[in-house]
Amino acid sequence: MTERDGAGRMVYEFVDGMRDFSEPLEIELVPVTERVFAGTGVGAAFSEGYLPVIFSTLPDGAGCVYIGMRCGPKVA
């Protein structure tokens, strides 16, 4: 995830056994709240017009990001 020209952007890539299902997706993040974003430009890879991207904290205090139905650790 990065910021470019004042807009949030992310690259979403499938890995391991799902790697060949799609090329990396370039997604623009539209802010909904301070921690919730709507990902646009996802195309046919997802059935909805927007991909939810939510920054949160796990019960153990670790930062994470939910992208669609997946949760990943915050690394930076």
HTML snippet that shows the backbone in 3Dmol.js (N, CA, C, O; Angstrom):
<script src="https://3Dmol.org/build/3Dmol-min.js"></script>
<div id="view" style="width:600px;height:400px;position:relative"></div>
<script>
const pdb = `
ATOM      1  N   MET A   1       0.839  -1.160   0.000  1.00  0.00           N
ATOM      2  CA  MET A   1       0.000   0.000   0.000  1.00  0.00           C
ATOM      3  C   MET A   1       0.886   1.225   0.000  1.00  0.00           C
ATOM      4  O   MET A   1       1.882   1.309   0.718  1.00  0.00           O
ATOM      5  N   THR A   2       0.488   2.173  -0.831  1.00  0.00           N
ATOM      6  CA  THR A   2       1.255   3.405  -0.956  1.00  0.00           C
ATOM      7  C   THR A   2       0.298   4.577  -1.128  1.00  0.00           C
ATOM      8  O   THR A   2      -0.916   4.406  -1.240  1.00  0.00           O
ATOM      9  N   GLU A   3       0.876   5.761  -1.146  1.00  0.00           N
ATOM     10  CA  GLU A   3       0.122   6.965  -1.481  1.00  0.00           C
ATOM     11  C   GLU A   3       0.750   7.558  -2.725  1.00  0.00           C
ATOM     12  O   GLU A   3       1.967   7.725  -2.797  1.00  0.00           O
ATOM     13  N   ARG A   4      -0.082   7.874  -3.704  1.00  0.00           N
ATOM     14  CA  ARG A   4       0.423   8.476  -4.937  1.00  0.00           C
ATOM     15  C   ARG A   4      -0.514   9.610  -5.336  1.00  0.00           C
ATOM     16  O   ARG A   4      -1.719   9.397  -5.470  1.00  0.00           O
ATOM     17  N   ASP A   5       0.018  10.795  -5.526  1.00  0.00           N
ATOM     18  CA  ASP A   5      -0.769  11.969  -5.902  1.00  0.00           C
ATOM     19  C   ASP A   5      -1.928  12.207  -4.941  1.00  0.00           C
ATOM     20  O   ASP A   5      -3.020  12.589  -5.362  1.00  0.00           O
ATOM     21  N   GLY A   6      -1.690  11.977  -3.632  1.00  0.00           N
ATOM     22  CA  GLY A   6      -2.692  12.213  -2.616  1.00  0.00           C
ATOM     23  C   GLY A   6      -3.743  11.126  -2.477  1.00  0.00           C
ATOM     24  O   GLY A   6      -4.657  11.259  -1.662  1.00  0.00           O
ATOM     25  N   ALA A   7      -3.637  10.058  -3.251  1.00  0.00           N
ATOM     26  CA  ALA A   7      -4.617   8.962  -3.180  1.00  0.00           C
ATOM     27  C   ALA A   7      -3.935   7.685  -2.714  1.00  0.00           C
ATOM     28  O   ALA A   7      -2.796   7.407  -3.089  1.00  0.00           O
ATOM     29  N   GLY A   8      -4.640   6.907  -1.892  1.00  0.00           N
ATOM     30  CA  GLY A   8      -4.117   5.622  -1.456  1.00  0.00           C
ATOM     31  C   GLY A   8      -4.214   4.600  -2.572  1.00  0.00           C
ATOM     32  O   GLY A   8      -5.188   4.583  -3.324  1.00  0.00           O
ATOM     33  N   ARG A   9      -3.210   3.751  -2.679  1.00  0.00           N
ATOM     34  CA  ARG A   9      -3.175   2.718  -3.717  1.00  0.00           C
ATOM     35  C   ARG A   9      -2.640   1.445  -3.094  1.00  0.00           C
ATOM     36  O   ARG A   9      -1.896   1.487  -2.114  1.00  0.00           O
ATOM     37  N   MET A  10      -3.019   0.318  -3.662  1.00  0.00           N
ATOM     38  CA  MET A  10      -2.438  -0.943  -3.213  1.00  0.00           C
ATOM     39  C   MET A  10      -2.347  -1.897  -4.388  1.00  0.00           C
ATOM     40  O   MET A  10      -3.082  -1.779  -5.368  1.00  0.00           O
ATOM     41  N   VAL A  11      -1.433  -2.840  -4.269  1.00  0.00           N
ATOM     42  CA  VAL A  11      -1.308  -3.933  -5.231  1.00  0.00           C
ATOM     43  C   VAL A  11      -1.689  -5.196  -4.485  1.00  0.00           C
ATOM     44  O   VAL A  11      -1.106  -5.523  -3.451  1.00  0.00           O
ATOM     45  N   TYR A  12      -2.677  -5.906  -5.021  1.00  0.00           N
ATOM     46  CA  TYR A  12      -3.182  -7.136  -4.411  1.00  0.00           C
ATOM     47  C   TYR A  12      -2.753  -8.293  -5.292  1.00  0.00           C
ATOM     48  O   TYR A  12      -3.098  -8.345  -6.473  1.00  0.00           O
ATOM     49  N   GLU A  13      -1.997  -9.226  -4.713  1.00  0.00           N
ATOM     50  CA  GLU A  13      -1.496 -10.370  -5.482  1.00  0.00           C
ATOM     51  C   GLU A  13      -1.903 -11.680  -4.826  1.00  0.00           C
ATOM     52  O   GLU A  13      -1.849 -11.823  -3.604  1.00  0.00           O
ATOM     53  N   PHE A  14      -2.305 -12.620  -5.645  1.00  0.00           N
ATOM     54  CA  PHE A  14      -2.556 -13.972  -5.162  1.00  0.00           C
ATOM     55  C   PHE A  14      -1.214 -14.687  -5.053  1.00  0.00           C
ATOM     56  O   PHE A  14      -0.309 -14.425  -5.845  1.00  0.00           O
ATOM     57  N   VAL A  15      -1.074 -15.590  -4.077  1.00  0.00           N
ATOM     58  CA  VAL A  15       0.189 -16.286  -3.857  1.00  0.00           C
ATOM     59  C   VAL A  15      -0.031 -17.793  -3.799  1.00  0.00           C
ATOM     60  O   VAL A  15      -1.162 -18.280  -3.801  1.00  0.00           O
ATOM     61  N   ASP A  16       1.056 -18.497  -3.748  1.00  0.00           N
ATOM     62  CA  ASP A  16       1.072 -19.956  -3.614  1.00  0.00           C
ATOM     63  C   ASP A  16       0.187 -20.619  -4.671  1.00  0.00           C
ATOM     64  O   ASP A  16       0.333 -20.325  -5.857  1.00  0.00           O
ATOM     65  N   GLY A  17      -0.719 -21.500  -4.272  1.00  0.00           N
ATOM     66  CA  GLY A  17      -1.539 -22.244  -5.209  1.00  0.00           C
ATOM     67  C   GLY A  17      -2.532 -21.406  -5.996  1.00  0.00           C
ATOM     68  O   GLY A  17      -3.066 -21.861  -7.007  1.00  0.00           O
ATOM     69  N   MET A  18      -2.784 -20.181  -5.538  1.00  0.00           N
ATOM     70  CA  MET A  18      -3.727 -19.300  -6.239  1.00  0.00           C
ATOM     71  C   MET A  18      -3.025 -18.294  -7.150  1.00  0.00           C
ATOM     72  O   MET A  18      -3.682 -17.469  -7.786  1.00  0.00           O
ATOM     73  N   ARG A  19      -1.720 -18.356  -7.215  1.00  0.00           N
ATOM     74  CA  ARG A  19      -0.916 -17.382  -7.960  1.00  0.00           C
ATOM     75  C   ARG A  19      -1.346 -17.215  -9.419  1.00  0.00           C
ATOM     76  O   ARG A  19      -1.297 -16.105  -9.948  1.00  0.00           O
ATOM     77  N   ASP A  20      -1.762 -18.288 -10.070  1.00  0.00           N
ATOM     78  CA  ASP A  20      -2.092 -18.228 -11.496  1.00  0.00           C
ATOM     79  C   ASP A  20      -3.533 -17.811 -11.778  1.00  0.00           C
ATOM     80  O   ASP A  20      -3.932 -17.750 -12.941  1.00  0.00           O
ATOM     81  N   PHE A  21      -4.313 -17.525 -10.754  1.00  0.00           N
ATOM     82  CA  PHE A  21      -5.704 -17.136 -10.967  1.00  0.00           C
ATOM     83  C   PHE A  21      -5.850 -15.713 -11.495  1.00  0.00           C
ATOM     84  O   PHE A  21      -6.838 -15.408 -12.164  1.00  0.00           O
ATOM     85  N   SER A  22      -4.894 -14.840 -11.211  1.00  0.00           N
ATOM     86  CA  SER A  22      -5.024 -13.446 -11.615  1.00  0.00           C
ATOM     87  C   SER A  22      -3.661 -12.772 -11.613  1.00  0.00           C
ATOM     88  O   SER A  22      -2.781 -13.112 -10.823  1.00  0.00           O
ATOM     89  N   GLU A  23      -3.509 -11.816 -12.508  1.00  0.00           N
ATOM     90  CA  GLU A  23      -2.349 -10.923 -12.450  1.00  0.00           C
ATOM     91  C   GLU A  23      -2.511 -10.031 -11.219  1.00  0.00           C
ATOM     92  O   GLU A  23      -3.623  -9.913 -10.704  1.00  0.00           O
ATOM     93  N   PRO A  24      -1.440  -9.398 -10.730  1.00  0.00           N
ATOM     94  CA  PRO A  24      -1.585  -8.464  -9.610  1.00  0.00           C
ATOM     95  C   PRO A  24      -2.608  -7.375  -9.955  1.00  0.00           C
ATOM     96  O   PRO A  24      -2.642  -6.879 -11.081  1.00  0.00           O
ATOM     97  N   LEU A  25      -3.436  -7.013  -8.978  1.00  0.00           N
ATOM     98  CA  LEU A  25      -4.480  -6.015  -9.182  1.00  0.00           C
ATOM     99  C   LEU A  25      -4.037  -4.676  -8.607  1.00  0.00           C
ATOM    100  O   LEU A  25      -3.650  -4.597  -7.441  1.00  0.00           O
ATOM    101  N   GLU A  26      -4.090  -3.623  -9.418  1.00  0.00           N
ATOM    102  CA  GLU A  26      -3.800  -2.258  -8.973  1.00  0.00           C
ATOM    103  C   GLU A  26      -5.113  -1.658  -8.501  1.00  0.00           C
ATOM    104  O   GLU A  26      -6.052  -1.527  -9.286  1.00  0.00           O
ATOM    105  N   ILE A  27      -5.191  -1.291  -7.221  1.00  0.00           N
ATOM    106  CA  ILE A  27      -6.446  -0.864  -6.626  1.00  0.00           C
ATOM    107  C   ILE A  27      -6.285   0.521  -6.000  1.00  0.00           C
ATOM    108  O   ILE A  27      -5.331   0.763  -5.261  1.00  0.00           O
ATOM    109  N   GLU A  28      -7.220   1.430  -6.296  1.00  0.00           N
ATOM    110  CA  GLU A  28      -7.255   2.733  -5.649  1.00  0.00           C
ATOM    111  C   GLU A  28      -8.098   2.620  -4.390  1.00  0.00           C
ATOM    112  O   GLU A  28      -9.165   2.007  -4.409  1.00  0.00           O
ATOM    113  N   LEU A  29      -7.626   3.208  -3.295  1.00  0.00           N
ATOM    114  CA  LEU A  29      -8.328   3.149  -2.017  1.00  0.00           C
ATOM    115  C   LEU A  29      -9.083   4.454  -1.778  1.00  0.00           C
ATOM    116  O   LEU A  29      -8.476   5.518  -1.651  1.00  0.00           O
ATOM    117  N   VAL A  30     -10.407   4.363  -1.719  1.00  0.00           N
ATOM    118  CA  VAL A  30     -11.258   5.519  -1.454  1.00  0.00           C
ATOM    119  C   VAL A  30     -11.597   5.509   0.030  1.00  0.00           C
ATOM    120  O   VAL A  30     -12.187   4.541   0.509  1.00  0.00           O
ATOM    121  N   PRO A  31     -11.238   6.568   0.783  1.00  0.00           N
ATOM    122  CA  PRO A  31     -11.513   6.568   2.214  1.00  0.00           C
ATOM    123  C   PRO A  31     -13.012   6.607   2.504  1.00  0.00           C
ATOM    124  O   PRO A  31     -13.761   7.366   1.890  1.00  0.00           O
ATOM    125  N   VAL A  32     -13.431   5.770   3.455  1.00  0.00           N
ATOM    126  CA  VAL A  32     -14.805   5.763   3.955  1.00  0.00           C
ATOM    127  C   VAL A  32     -14.801   6.333   5.378  1.00  0.00           C
ATOM    128  O   VAL A  32     -15.605   7.205   5.711  1.00  0.00           O
ATOM    129  N   THR A  33     -13.886   5.828   6.208  1.00  0.00           N
ATOM    130  CA  THR A  33     -13.612   6.381   7.530  1.00  0.00           C
ATOM    131  C   THR A  33     -12.094   6.391   7.686  1.00  0.00           C
ATOM    132  O   THR A  33     -11.371   6.124   6.726  1.00  0.00           O
ATOM    133  N   GLU A  34     -11.609   6.695   8.885  1.00  0.00           N
ATOM    134  CA  GLU A  34     -10.165   6.742   9.114  1.00  0.00           C
ATOM    135  C   GLU A  34      -9.496   5.383   8.903  1.00  0.00           C
ATOM    136  O   GLU A  34      -8.330   5.329   8.512  1.00  0.00           O
ATOM    137  N   ARG A  35     -10.213   4.290   9.155  1.00  0.00           N
ATOM    138  CA  ARG A  35      -9.644   2.939   9.052  1.00  0.00           C
ATOM    139  C   ARG A  35     -10.286   2.077   7.973  1.00  0.00           C
ATOM    140  O   ARG A  35      -9.823   0.964   7.722  1.00  0.00           O
ATOM    141  N   VAL A  36     -11.327   2.562   7.338  1.00  0.00           N
ATOM    142  CA  VAL A  36     -12.067   1.773   6.347  1.00  0.00           C
ATOM    143  C   VAL A  36     -11.946   2.434   4.982  1.00  0.00           C
ATOM    144  O   VAL A  36     -12.145   3.640   4.836  1.00  0.00           O
ATOM    145  N   PHE A  37     -11.611   1.609   3.976  1.00  0.00           N
ATOM    146  CA  PHE A  37     -11.454   2.095   2.611  1.00  0.00           C
ATOM    147  C   PHE A  37     -12.234   1.198   1.656  1.00  0.00           C
ATOM    148  O   PHE A  37     -12.451   0.017   1.928  1.00  0.00           O
ATOM    149  N   ALA A  38     -12.648   1.775   0.542  1.00  0.00           N
ATOM    150  CA  ALA A  38     -13.283   1.015  -0.531  1.00  0.00           C
ATOM    151  C   ALA A  38     -12.279   0.928  -1.673  1.00  0.00           C
ATOM    152  O   ALA A  38     -11.849   1.951  -2.206  1.00  0.00           O
ATOM    153  N   GLY A  39     -11.906  -0.292  -2.049  1.00  0.00           N
ATOM    154  CA  GLY A  39     -10.972  -0.496  -3.142  1.00  0.00           C
ATOM    155  C   GLY A  39     -11.715  -0.491  -4.470  1.00  0.00           C
ATOM    156  O   GLY A  39     -12.683  -1.231  -4.644  1.00  0.00           O
ATOM    157  N   THR A  40     -11.266   0.340  -5.407  1.00  0.00           N
ATOM    158  CA  THR A  40     -11.906   0.421  -6.718  1.00  0.00           C
ATOM    159  C   THR A  40     -10.955  -0.059  -7.809  1.00  0.00           C
ATOM    160  O   THR A  40      -9.748  -0.171  -7.598  1.00  0.00           O
ATOM    161  N   GLY A  41     -11.519  -0.336  -8.966  1.00  0.00           N
ATOM    162  CA  GLY A  41     -10.712  -0.779 -10.099  1.00  0.00           C
ATOM    163  C   GLY A  41     -10.360  -2.245 -10.025  1.00  0.00           C
ATOM    164  O   GLY A  41      -9.407  -2.691 -10.666  1.00  0.00           O
ATOM    165  N   VAL A  42     -11.126  -3.008  -9.242  1.00  0.00           N
ATOM    166  CA  VAL A  42     -10.814  -4.418  -9.032  1.00  0.00           C
ATOM    167  C   VAL A  42     -11.199  -5.253 -10.239  1.00  0.00           C
ATOM    168  O   VAL A  42     -10.570  -6.278 -10.503  1.00  0.00           O
ATOM    169  N   GLY A  43     -12.214  -4.840 -10.974  1.00  0.00           N
ATOM    170  CA  GLY A  43     -12.609  -5.562 -12.183  1.00  0.00           C
ATOM    171  C   GLY A  43     -13.305  -6.867 -11.893  1.00  0.00           C
ATOM    172  O   GLY A  43     -13.936  -7.028 -10.848  1.00  0.00           O
ATOM    173  N   ALA A  44     -13.190  -7.797 -12.814  1.00  0.00           N
ATOM    174  CA  ALA A  44     -13.923  -9.063 -12.749  1.00  0.00           C
ATOM    175  C   ALA A  44     -13.383 -10.034 -11.709  1.00  0.00           C
ATOM    176  O   ALA A  44     -13.981 -11.088 -11.491  1.00  0.00           O
ATOM    177  N   ALA A  45     -12.274  -9.709 -11.065  1.00  0.00           N
ATOM    178  CA  ALA A  45     -11.703 -10.628 -10.075  1.00  0.00           C
ATOM    179  C   ALA A  45     -12.597 -10.772  -8.853  1.00  0.00           C
ATOM    180  O   ALA A  45     -12.516 -11.776  -8.144  1.00  0.00           O
ATOM    181  N   PHE A  46     -13.446  -9.786  -8.596  1.00  0.00           N
ATOM    182  CA  PHE A  46     -14.369  -9.825  -7.466  1.00  0.00           C
ATOM    183  C   PHE A  46     -15.756  -9.506  -7.976  1.00  0.00           C
ATOM    184  O   PHE A  46     -15.900  -8.758  -8.943  1.00  0.00           O
ATOM    185  N   SER A  47     -16.780 -10.055  -7.347  1.00  0.00           N
ATOM    186  CA  SER A  47     -18.142  -9.884  -7.844  1.00  0.00           C
ATOM    187  C   SER A  47     -18.740  -8.524  -7.506  1.00  0.00           C
ATOM    188  O   SER A  47     -19.707  -8.118  -8.151  1.00  0.00           O
ATOM    189  N   GLU A  48     -18.220  -7.822  -6.544  1.00  0.00           N
ATOM    190  CA  GLU A  48     -18.757  -6.528  -6.146  1.00  0.00           C
ATOM    191  C   GLU A  48     -17.964  -5.398  -6.796  1.00  0.00           C
ATOM    192  O   GLU A  48     -16.858  -5.600  -7.298  1.00  0.00           O
ATOM    193  N   GLY A  49     -18.552  -4.211  -6.775  1.00  0.00           N
ATOM    194  CA  GLY A  49     -17.889  -3.052  -7.348  1.00  0.00           C
ATOM    195  C   GLY A  49     -16.743  -2.532  -6.511  1.00  0.00           C
ATOM    196  O   GLY A  49     -15.842  -1.874  -7.030  1.00  0.00           O
ATOM    197  N   TYR A  50     -16.769  -2.826  -5.194  1.00  0.00           N
ATOM    198  CA  TYR A  50     -15.729  -2.352  -4.294  1.00  0.00           C
ATOM    199  C   TYR A  50     -15.184  -3.509  -3.468  1.00  0.00           C
ATOM    200  O   TYR A  50     -15.905  -4.454  -3.148  1.00  0.00           O
ATOM    201  N   LEU A  51     -13.920  -3.423  -3.134  1.00  0.00           N
ATOM    202  CA  LEU A  51     -13.267  -4.395  -2.266  1.00  0.00           C
ATOM    203  C   LEU A  51     -13.054  -3.728  -0.909  1.00  0.00           C
ATOM    204  O   LEU A  51     -12.365  -2.709  -0.845  1.00  0.00           O
ATOM    205  N   PRO A  52     -13.623  -4.265   0.191  1.00  0.00           N
ATOM    206  CA  PRO A  52     -13.404  -3.636   1.493  1.00  0.00           C
ATOM    207  C   PRO A  52     -11.968  -3.822   1.981  1.00  0.00           C
ATOM    208  O   PRO A  52     -11.415  -4.920   1.907  1.00  0.00           O
ATOM    209  N   VAL A  53     -11.377  -2.746   2.477  1.00  0.00           N
ATOM    210  CA  VAL A  53     -10.028  -2.755   3.053  1.00  0.00           C
ATOM    211  C   VAL A  53     -10.136  -2.071   4.408  1.00  0.00           C
ATOM    212  O   VAL A  53     -10.437  -0.880   4.482  1.00  0.00           O
ATOM    213  N   ILE A  54      -9.891  -2.822   5.487  1.00  0.00           N
ATOM    214  CA  ILE A  54     -10.117  -2.318   6.836  1.00  0.00           C
ATOM    215  C   ILE A  54      -8.860  -2.531   7.682  1.00  0.00           C
ATOM    216  O   ILE A  54      -8.380  -3.657   7.816  1.00  0.00           O
ATOM    217  N   PHE A  55      -8.334  -1.455   8.248  1.00  0.00           N
ATOM    218  CA  PHE A  55      -7.192  -1.527   9.145  1.00  0.00           C
ATOM    219  C   PHE A  55      -7.720  -1.699  10.561  1.00  0.00           C
ATOM    220  O   PHE A  55      -8.639  -0.989  10.968  1.00  0.00           O
ATOM    221  N   SER A  56      -7.145  -2.643  11.324  1.00  0.00           N
ATOM    222  CA  SER A  56      -7.660  -2.960  12.641  1.00  0.00           C
ATOM    223  C   SER A  56      -6.531  -3.423  13.552  1.00  0.00           C
ATOM    224  O   SER A  56      -5.359  -3.407  13.177  1.00  0.00           O
ATOM    225  N   THR A  57      -6.915  -3.837  14.763  1.00  0.00           N
ATOM    226  CA  THR A  57      -5.978  -4.382  15.749  1.00  0.00           C
ATOM    227  C   THR A  57      -6.548  -5.682  16.284  1.00  0.00           C
ATOM    228  O   THR A  57      -7.720  -5.740  16.655  1.00  0.00           O
ATOM    229  N   LEU A  58      -5.738  -6.720  16.327  1.00  0.00           N
ATOM    230  CA  LEU A  58      -6.156  -8.014  16.869  1.00  0.00           C
ATOM    231  C   LEU A  58      -6.169  -7.963  18.394  1.00  0.00           C
ATOM    232  O   LEU A  58      -5.567  -7.067  18.985  1.00  0.00           O
ATOM    233  N   PRO A  59      -6.848  -8.913  19.040  1.00  0.00           N
ATOM    234  CA  PRO A  59      -6.910  -8.916  20.509  1.00  0.00           C
ATOM    235  C   PRO A  59      -5.538  -8.894  21.199  1.00  0.00           C
ATOM    236  O   PRO A  59      -5.421  -8.393  22.317  1.00  0.00           O
ATOM    237  N   ASP A  60      -4.496  -9.437  20.538  1.00  0.00           N
ATOM    238  CA  ASP A  60      -3.163  -9.431  21.144  1.00  0.00           C
ATOM    239  C   ASP A  60      -2.414  -8.119  20.917  1.00  0.00           C
ATOM    240  O   ASP A  60      -1.262  -7.984  21.329  1.00  0.00           O
ATOM    241  N   GLY A  61      -3.072  -7.138  20.255  1.00  0.00           N
ATOM    242  CA  GLY A  61      -2.463  -5.836  20.016  1.00  0.00           C
ATOM    243  C   GLY A  61      -1.771  -5.699  18.679  1.00  0.00           C
ATOM    244  O   GLY A  61      -1.347  -4.598  18.326  1.00  0.00           O
ATOM    245  N   ALA A  62      -1.641  -6.773  17.923  1.00  0.00           N
ATOM    246  CA  ALA A  62      -0.973  -6.731  16.623  1.00  0.00           C
ATOM    247  C   ALA A  62      -1.845  -5.999  15.600  1.00  0.00           C
ATOM    248  O   ALA A  62      -3.053  -6.228  15.529  1.00  0.00           O
ATOM    249  N   GLY A  63      -1.227  -5.123  14.813  1.00  0.00           N
ATOM    250  CA  GLY A  63      -1.937  -4.434  13.743  1.00  0.00           C
ATOM    251  C   GLY A  63      -2.184  -5.378  12.577  1.00  0.00           C
ATOM    252  O   GLY A  63      -1.377  -6.264  12.298  1.00  0.00           O
ATOM    253  N   CYS A  64      -3.313  -5.176  11.899  1.00  0.00           N
ATOM    254  CA  CYS A  64      -3.627  -6.024  10.746  1.00  0.00           C
ATOM    255  C   CYS A  64      -4.464  -5.245   9.748  1.00  0.00           C
ATOM    256  O   CYS A  64      -4.960  -4.156  10.038  1.00  0.00           O
ATOM    257  N   VAL A  65      -4.610  -5.830   8.562  1.00  0.00           N
ATOM    258  CA  VAL A  65      -5.487  -5.262   7.540  1.00  0.00           C
ATOM    259  C   VAL A  65      -6.348  -6.390   6.987  1.00  0.00           C
ATOM    260  O   VAL A  65      -5.851  -7.450   6.607  1.00  0.00           O
ATOM    261  N   TYR A  66      -7.645  -6.135   6.952  1.00  0.00           N
ATOM    262  CA  TYR A  66      -8.592  -7.064   6.328  1.00  0.00           C
ATOM    263  C   TYR A  66      -8.806  -6.592   4.901  1.00  0.00           C
ATOM    264  O   TYR A  66      -9.165  -5.438   4.664  1.00  0.00           O
ATOM    265  N   ILE A  67      -8.583  -7.493   3.953  1.00  0.00           N
ATOM    266  CA  ILE A  67      -8.806  -7.196   2.541  1.00  0.00           C
ATOM    267  C   ILE A  67      -9.801  -8.233   2.043  1.00  0.00           C
ATOM    268  O   ILE A  67      -9.478  -9.413   1.912  1.00  0.00           O
ATOM    269  N   GLY A  68     -11.012  -7.773   1.769  1.00  0.00           N
ATOM    270  CA  GLY A  68     -12.065  -8.729   1.448  1.00  0.00           C
ATOM    271  C   GLY A  68     -12.301  -9.608   2.661  1.00  0.00           C
ATOM    272  O   GLY A  68     -12.607  -9.104   3.741  1.00  0.00           O
ATOM    273  N   MET A  69     -12.164 -10.905   2.497  1.00  0.00           N
ATOM    274  CA  MET A  69     -12.378 -11.858   3.587  1.00  0.00           C
ATOM    275  C   MET A  69     -11.064 -12.325   4.219  1.00  0.00           C
ATOM    276  O   MET A  69     -11.083 -13.208   5.076  1.00  0.00           O
ATOM    277  N   ARG A  70      -9.935 -11.760   3.820  1.00  0.00           N
ATOM    278  CA  ARG A  70      -8.633 -12.203   4.334  1.00  0.00           C
ATOM    279  C   ARG A  70      -8.052 -11.183   5.298  1.00  0.00           C
ATOM    280  O   ARG A  70      -8.312  -9.986   5.171  1.00  0.00           O
ATOM    281  N   CYS A  71      -7.276 -11.644   6.250  1.00  0.00           N
ATOM    282  CA  CYS A  71      -6.627 -10.774   7.226  1.00  0.00           C
ATOM    283  C   CYS A  71      -5.121 -10.996   7.128  1.00  0.00           C
ATOM    284  O   CYS A  71      -4.653 -12.134   7.133  1.00  0.00           O
ATOM    285  N   GLY A  72      -4.375  -9.912   7.041  1.00  0.00           N
ATOM    286  CA  GLY A  72      -2.914 -10.009   6.983  1.00  0.00           C
ATOM    287  C   GLY A  72      -2.289  -9.115   8.037  1.00  0.00           C
ATOM    288  O   GLY A  72      -2.905  -8.137   8.462  1.00  0.00           O
ATOM    289  N   PRO A  73      -1.066  -9.436   8.471  1.00  0.00           N
ATOM    290  CA  PRO A  73      -0.396  -8.620   9.484  1.00  0.00           C
ATOM    291  C   PRO A  73       0.042  -7.262   8.923  1.00  0.00           C
ATOM    292  O   PRO A  73       0.374  -7.140   7.744  1.00  0.00           O
ATOM    293  N   LYS A  74       0.035  -6.275   9.770  1.00  0.00           N
ATOM    294  CA  LYS A  74       0.586  -4.965   9.405  1.00  0.00           C
ATOM    295  C   LYS A  74       2.093  -5.076   9.560  1.00  0.00           C
ATOM    296  O   LYS A  74       2.573  -5.441  10.633  1.00  0.00           O
ATOM    297  N   VAL A  75       2.848  -4.771   8.515  1.00  0.00           N
ATOM    298  CA  VAL A  75       4.293  -4.941   8.559  1.00  0.00           C
ATOM    299  C   VAL A  75       5.056  -3.632   8.518  1.00  0.00           C
ATOM    300  O   VAL A  75       6.273  -3.638   8.704  1.00  0.00           O
ATOM    301  N   ALA A  76       4.400  -2.521   8.286  1.00  0.00           N
ATOM    302  CA  ALA A  76       5.110  -1.235   8.273  1.00  0.00           C
ATOM    303  C   ALA A  76       4.269  -0.158   8.899  1.00  0.00           C
ATOM    304  O   ALA A  76       4.699   0.993   8.978  1.00  0.00           O
TER     305      ALA A  76
END
`;
const viewer = $3Dmol.createViewer("view");
viewer.addModel(pdb, "pdb");
viewer.setStyle({}, {cartoon: {color: "spectrum"}});
viewer.zoomTo();
viewer.render();
</script>
